[in-house]
């Protein structure tokens, strides 16, 4: 039995007939997808099922990646034209599944609290379970931040979004969660969940949810995953603890 597909149907409160209509196939075909794990639907049907169930193809059919990826690009699990196009369940499942490391190297990380209910409680539970949790944030008021704000030209500025994240992190100061300032990732966000990673290169004048997004999974030494992991470690090494200087002083110092 294809348990991931069946479980996704249950979570979505969909019947096999409803999924069949969404995919443009006969209900018996969907039944065979569920009853026969080795049965791989056509690519267009996998994509339609993924959209309908709001779950990545490689979660519904784990063998798909191994079947189609054999070269240097095999670490690419899925590519999305926009961060907002990824299944809502993806982030939550990656965060909850991490047992060693969670690194959030987004410039503001603001959307995490906005899009995930009880995110702070989830982070606290992870930290208490021994997971290393790190945040790498841009500095409010820094010239690099201000330049990006001019490019974005939106009312909710980067500095404001960073301040919101800092406010939420302040509630977790009694945990082992760490946070540092750095500005070297103003145009590239990297989020690590053990051996899975989400990378979003930010386009000029666009905000985070409008950025292309890659879901990577580590498969080799010095591959694409390790290159981005090295980037985040370099940011962390150069970064400065967010609690060493109050945010308001940072903004004045950069004015």
C-alpha positions, 0 to 999 in steps of 0.5 A: 500500500502507498501509505503516504498517498493514502495518508495525504488523502485522509488529511486533505479530506478527499475521496479517491473519486475527487482526486481522480477528477483533479488528476483527470483519471479514472477512480480505479486508477487512483485505487491502483496508485494506493494499492500498488506502491511500485506503480508510478503515475505519469509526471503530469498526474503526479504533479496534479495529485501533488497540487490537489493534496498540497504535498510534494511529489517525492513525499507521495512517491518517494522512489520518483527522485531515485528514478529520475535523478542519477547525475550531479543534480540528484540532490535537487528534490523539487524546484518551485517558481515561487516560495508560495507555490510549495506545499504548505505541509513541506516546511512543517514536515521538515521542521518537525522531522529534524533531529539534529539541526535547524538553521534559518538563514533568511534575512528576516525569517518573519514569514515563519511566524506568520505562516506556521501556527505556534511556531515558537512552541515548536522551536522550544520543543525542538531545542529541548529535544537537543536539536541545535536551532540557529537564526541568521538575521540581517541587521535593522538599519544597516546600509545593506538592509536599507538598500534592499528596502529601497529595492523592495519599496513595500510598507512592511520594511525589512527592518520592521520584519526583522524586529518582529522576529527579534521580538519572537526570539526574545521569548525564547532566550531561556532556551539554547536557541541562538541568533546572529546578525549578518548581511551577506545573505540579503539576496539568498536565503538558506534553511537547513533541516538536518540533511534537507535544505530549502534555498531561495535566491531573492530577485531584485525588487521582489520579496521572499514569497515571490522568490524561486525555491529549491528543495535539496537533500544531501546525497554526496560530499561537496555537492550542491547541498554542501556548498550552500551549507558552507555558505551558511557556516561562513555567515554564522562565523562572521555573524554577531550575537543579536543580544550583544547590542540592543536593536535600537542602538544598531539602527542608530549606529548605522544611521 
